[in-house]
């Protein structure tokens, strides 16, 4: 990944929000690879948003009820994105 921007915002005492932007030439391919995971409900205490901004920016947003849920959701989605990127690199599809 070439660039990572991070933004944490505390909405109120019970809702937390984190947004990460991954800037890479493979953003669209990674997006398509992890998109099916949005159908799995990993936790009822967090909500995931995933979208493309332009063709080279993947934006991950996580809303959670508490810090533990936020950390857990972020760890899961960071790992999914990292694995997708590593598969692209191993298969030679990463530019």
Contact map, one row per residue, 1 for C-alpha under 8 A:
11110000000000000000011100000000000000000000000000000000000000000000000000000000000010000000000
11110000000000000000011100000000000000000000000000000000000000000000000000000000000000000000000
11111000000000000000111100000000000000000000000000000000000000000000000000000000000000000000000
11111100000000000001111000000000000000000000000000000000000000000000000000000000000000000000000
00111110000000000001110000000000000000000000000000000000000000000000000000000000000000000000000
00011111000000000111100000000000000000000000000000000000000000000000000000000000000000000000000
00001111100000000111000000000000000000000000000000000000000000000000000000000000000000000000000
00000111110000001110000000000000000000000000000000000000000000000000000000000000000000000000000
00000011111000011100000000000000000000000000000000000000000000000000000000000000000000000000000
00000001111110111000000000000000000000000000000000000000000000000000000000000000000000000000000
00000000111111111000000000000000000000000000000000000000000000000000000000000000000000000000000
00000000011111110000000000000000000000000000000000000000000000000000000000000000000000000000000
00000000011111110000000000000000000000000000000000000000000000000000000000000000000000000000000
00000000001111110000000000000000000000000000000000000000000000001100000000000000000000000000000
00000000011111111000000000000000000000000000000000000000000000111100000000000000000000000000000
00000000111111111100000000000000000000000000000000000000000000111110010000000000000000000000000
00000001111000111110000000000000000000000000000000000000000011110000010000000000000000000000000
00000111100000011111000000000000000000000000000000000000000011100000010000000000000000000000000
00000111000000001111100000000000000000000000000000000000001111000000000000000000000000000000000
00011110000000000111110000000000000000000000000000000000001110000000000000000000000000000000000
00111100000000000011111000000000000000000000000000000000111100000000000000000000000000000000000
11111000000000000001111100100000000000000000000000000000111000000000000000000000000000000000000
11110000000000000000111110100000000000000000000000000001110000000000000000000000000000000000000
11100000000000000000011111100000000000000000000000000001110000000000000000000000000000000000000
00000000000000000000001111110000000000000000000000000011100000000000000000000000000000000000011
00000000000000000000000111111100000000000000000000000001000000000000000000000000000010000000011
00000000000000000000011111111110000000000000000000010011110000000000000000000000000000000000000
00000000000000000000000011111111000000000000000000010011110000000000000000000000000000000000000
00000000000000000000000001111111100000000000000000000000000000000000000000000000000000000000000
00000000000000000000000001111111110000000000000000000000000000000000000000000000100110000000000
00000000000000000000000000111111111000000000000001110000010000000000000000000000000000000000000
00000000000000000000000000011111111100000000000000000000000000000000000000000000000000000000000
00000000000000000000000000001111111100000000000000000000000000000000000000000000000100000000000
00000000000000000000000000000111111111000000000000000000000000000000000000000001100100000000000
00000000000000000000000000000011111111100000000001000000000000000000000000000000000000000000000
00000000000000000000000000000001111111110000000000000000000000000000000000000000000000000000000
00000000000000000000000000000000011111110000000000000000000000000000000000000000000000000000000
00000000000000000000000000000000011111111000000100000000000000000000000000000000000000000000000
00000000000000000000000000000000001111111000000000000000000000000000000000000000000000000000000
00000000000000000000000000000000000111111100000000000000000000000000000000000000000000000000000
00000000000000000000000000000000000001111111000000000000000000000000000000000000000000000000000
00000000000000000000000000000000000000011111000000000000000000000000000010000000000000000000000
00000000000000000000000000000000000000001111111000000000000000000000100010000000000000000000000
00000000000000000000000000000000000000001111111000000000000000000000000000000000000000000000000
00000000000000000000000000000000000000000011111000000000000000011100100000000000000000000000000
00000000000000000000000000000000000000000011111100000000000001111000110010000000000000000000000
00000000000000000000000000000000000000000011111110000000000001110000000000000000000000000000000
00000000000000000000000000000000000001000000011111000000000111100000000010000000000000000000000
00000000000000000000000000000000000000000000001111100000001111000000000000000000000000000000000
00000000000000000000000000000010001000000000000111110000011110000000000000000000000000000000000
00000000000000000000000000000010000000000000000011111000011100000000000000000000000000000000000
00000000000000000000000000110010000000000000000001111111111000000000000000000000000000000000000
00000000000000000000000000000000000000000000000000111111111000000000000000000000000000000000000
00000000000000000000000000000000000000000000000000011111100000000000000000000000000000000000000
00000000000000000000000010110000000000000000000000011111100000000000000000000000000000000000000
00000000000000000000001111110000000000000000000000011111110000000000000000000000000000000000000
00000000000000000000111110110000000000000000000000011111111000000000000000000000000000000000000
00000000000000000000111100110010000000000000000001111001111100000000000000000000000000000000000
00000000000000000011110000000000000000000000000011111000111110000000000000000000000000000000000
00000000000000000011100000000000000000000000000111100000011111000000000000000000000000000000000
00000000000000001111000000000000000000000000000111000000001111100000000000000000000000000000000
00000000000000001110000000000000000000000000011110000000000111110000010011000000000000000000000
00000000000000111100000000000000000000000000011100000000000011111000010000000000000000000000000
00000000000000111000000000000000000000000000111000000000000001111110110000000000000000000000000
00000000000001110000000000000000000000000000110000000000000000111110110000000000000000000000000
00000000000001110000000000000000000000000000100000000000000000011111110000000000000000000000000
00000000000000010000000000000000000000000000000000000000000000011111111000000000000000000000000
00000000000000000000000000000000000000000000000000000000000000000111111100000000000000000000000
00000000000000000000000000000000000000000010110000000000000000011111111110000000000000000000000
00000000000000011100000000000000000000000000010000000000000001111111111111000000000000000000000
00000000000000000000000000000000000000000000000000000000000000000011111111100000000000000000000
00000000000000000000000000000000000000000000000000000000000000000001111111110000000000000000000
00000000000000000000000000000000000000000110010100000000000001000000111111111000000000000000000
00000000000000000000000000000000000000000000000000000000000001000000011111111100000000000000000
00000000000000000000000000000000000000000000000000000000000000000000001111111110000000000000000
00000000000000000000000000000000000000000000000000000000000000000000000111111111000000000000000
00000000000000000000000000000000000000000000000000000000000000000000000011111111100000000000000
00000000000000000000000000000000000000000000000000000000000000000000000001111111110000000000000
00000000000000000000000000000000000000000000000000000000000000000000000000111111111000000000000
00000000000000000000000000000000010000000000000000000000000000000000000000011111111100000000000
00000000000000000000000000000100010000000000000000000000000000000000000000001111111110000000000
00000000000000000000000000000000000000000000000000000000000000000000000000000111111111000000000
00000000000000000000000000000000000000000000000000000000000000000000000000000011111111100000000
00000000000000000000000000000100110000000000000000000000000000000000000000000001111111110000000
10000000000000000000000001000100000000000000000000000000000000000000000000000000111111111000010
00000000000000000000000000000000000000000000000000000000000000000000000000000000011111111100000
00000000000000000000000000000000000000000000000000000000000000000000000000000000001111111110000
00000000000000000000000000000000000000000000000000000000000000000000000000000000000111111111110
00000000000000000000000000000000000000000000000000000000000000000000000000000000000011111111110
00000000000000000000000000000000000000000000000000000000000000000000000000000000000001111111100
00000000000000000000000000000000000000000000000000000000000000000000000000000000000000111111110
00000000000000000000000000000000000000000000000000000000000000000000000000000000000000011111111
00000000000000000000000000000000000000000000000000000000000000000000000000000000000000011111111
00000000000000000000000011000000000000000000000000000000000000000000000000000000000010011011111
00000000000000000000000011000000000000000000000000000000000000000000000000000000000000000001111
